[in-house]
Amino acid sequence: MNDMNDDTTARPGFWKRLTQGLTRTATGLSTGITDLFTKRKLDADTLEDLEDVLIRADLGVDTAARIALAVGKGRYEKTIEPDEVRALVAAEIEAVLKPVAMPLEFASDTKPFILLMVGVNGSGKTTTIGKLAATLKAQGKKVVLAAGDTFRAAAIEQLKVWADRTGATVVSRAPGADAAGVAFDGLQQARVEGADVLIIDTAGRLQNRVELMAELEKIVRVIKKQDATAPHAVVLTLDATVGQNALQQVEAFKRVAGVTGLVMTKLDGTARGGILVALAARHGLPIHLIGVGEGIDDLQPFAARDFARAIVGLED
Ligand SMILES: Nc1nc2c(ncn2[C@@H]2O[C@H](COP(=O)(O)OP(=O)(O)OP(=O)(O)O)[C@@H](O)[C@H]2O)c(=O)[nH]1
């Protein structure tokens, strides 16, 4: 098995990118905790306020309540340092995230390993494909990219750029062509080349949900006809700035494409990065990577403890 634990996890670069990216969420949580617990006793009111601070960061009502309860346990009527609260909150968040922090694994005995990439336009699908292709290439793997977002010429072009950069083969048809046909071509090409991994890009037009979902279903159907075990992974990219809407996107894509894991991008663009915690608590789907900035190096492997500490403004 190969995974995505490449050297982007090398500290301190990794930690710096993570904390910088999460600044907006961390500031909200950290300041909120400081304001609440500086020279104040812990009681029902402070805990309720803590719950509100967590909800404002989008951790979700249930998780917020559970964390507040854990912080309060055995500490009523005592003064407690803000840093201690931060550590307690981080530990609770880590416990939620730990089971879902999983690198994307490409089983080497499955050849080609077929990865279907889904997600709405602009959510970071292409960036994720580029990152995965580059990482696989660095591991000496042969990769084929199928330009299944046939709706936009720019998407096909973007994929070609990534193919050039990473030495992957790209399979495409003219804009407007049948996406399932491109997926089929991609699989044929991957077989001819003896490629290790086939990554299929797909369209993400939520404006036309019915059509989009039908297109995804068709891709899955066509691929399955060729390889009953495929797709071997279905990764959904989510833009963190859409907030609670991310939860609905997961529902929709899970139903149609059988999502097996998530990538959450643009955590740097929101003060509500707790949405990732809410998502983990609700769906329990593996989270493979997170995006904390514009650059390809800002798309990082997801590490539960690091995220949990960074999001409340704690040090490494
Ligand atoms: N700030 C920030 N920008 C990001 C992040 N991830 C991706 N982006 C940017 O978001 C935009 C969309 O990313 P793409 O990878 O092109 O997304 P896509 O889902 O393929 O989008 P379409 O090509 O429009 O379908 C690009 O400008 C990326 O640079 C992130 O974590 N933070």
The ligand as an SDF file (V2000), in Angstrom:
LIG
                    3D

 32 34  0  0  0  0  0  0  0  0999 V2000
   -7.5360   30.0330   -0.5910 N   0  0  0  0  0  0  0  0  0  0  0  0
   -7.5820   28.8060   -1.0780 C   0  0  0  0  0  0  0  0  0  0  0  0
   -7.8020   28.6040   -2.3780 N   0  0  0  0  0  0  0  0  0  0  0  0
   -7.8540   27.3450   -2.8520 C   0  0  0  0  0  0  0  0  0  0  0  0
   -7.6850   26.2060   -2.0200 C   0  0  0  0  0  0  0  0  0  0  0  0
   -7.8120   25.0960   -2.7820 N   0  0  0  0  0  0  0  0  0  0  0  0
   -8.0590   25.5240   -4.0330 C   0  0  0  0  0  0  0  0  0  0  0  0
   -8.0760   26.8690   -4.0870 N   0  0  0  0  0  0  0  0  0  0  0  0
   -8.3290   27.7290   -5.2390 C   0  0  0  0  0  0  0  0  0  0  0  0
   -9.6780   27.5560   -5.6320 O   0  0  0  0  0  0  0  0  0  0  0  0
   -9.8240   27.6830   -7.0230 C   0  0  0  0  0  0  0  0  0  0  0  0
  -10.5540   26.4660   -7.5690 C   0  0  0  0  0  0  0  0  0  0  0  0
   -9.7220   25.3460   -7.4610 O   0  0  0  0  0  0  0  0  0  0  0  0
   -9.7080   24.2250   -8.5740 P   0  0  0  0  0  0  0  0  0  0  0  0
   -8.7690   23.2040   -8.1260 O   0  0  0  0  0  0  0  0  0  0  0  0
   -9.5580   24.8270   -9.8980 O   0  0  0  0  0  0  0  0  0  0  0  0
  -11.1840   23.7150   -8.3520 O   0  0  0  0  0  0  0  0  0  0  0  0
  -12.1340   22.8440   -9.2440 P   0  0  0  0  0  0  0  0  0  0  0  0
  -13.1000   22.2270   -8.3010 O   0  0  0  0  0  0  0  0  0  0  0  0
  -11.4080   22.0000  -10.1780 O   0  0  0  0  0  0  0  0  0  0  0  0
  -12.8400   23.9800   -9.9500 O   0  0  0  0  0  0  0  0  0  0  0  0
  -13.2950   24.0850  -11.4120 P   0  0  0  0  0  0  0  0  0  0  0  0
  -12.0650   23.8620  -12.2210 O   0  0  0  0  0  0  0  0  0  0  0  0
  -13.8100   25.4780  -11.4390 O   0  0  0  0  0  0  0  0  0  0  0  0
  -14.3230   23.0180  -11.5160 O   0  0  0  0  0  0  0  0  0  0  0  0
   -8.4210   27.8650   -7.5760 C   0  0  0  0  0  0  0  0  0  0  0  0
   -8.2060   29.2330   -7.7790 O   0  0  0  0  0  0  0  0  0  0  0  0
   -7.5220   27.3560   -6.4560 C   0  0  0  0  0  0  0  0  0  0  0  0
   -6.2760   27.9810   -6.4410 O   0  0  0  0  0  0  0  0  0  0  0  0
   -7.4330   26.4440   -0.6100 C   0  0  0  0  0  0  0  0  0  0  0  0
   -7.2740   25.5410    0.2020 O   0  0  0  0  0  0  0  0  0  0  0  0
   -7.3970   27.7630   -0.2160 N   0  0  0  0  0  0  0  0  0  0  0  0
  1  2  1  0
  2  3  2  0
  2 32  1  0
  3  4  1  0
  4  5  2  0
  4  8  1  0
  5  6  1  0
  5 30  1  0
  6  7  2  0
  7  8  1  0
  8  9  1  0
  9 10  1  0
  9 28  1  0
 10 11  1  0
 11 12  1  0
 11 26  1  0
 12 13  1  0
 13 14  1  0
 14 15  2  0
 14 16  1  0
 14 17  1  0
 17 18  1  0
 18 19  2  0
 18 20  1  0
 18 21  1  0
 21 22  1  0
 22 23  2  0
 22 24  1  0
 22 25  1  0
 26 27  1  0
 26 28  1  0
 28 29  1  0
 30 31  2  0
 30 32  1  0
M  END
$$$$
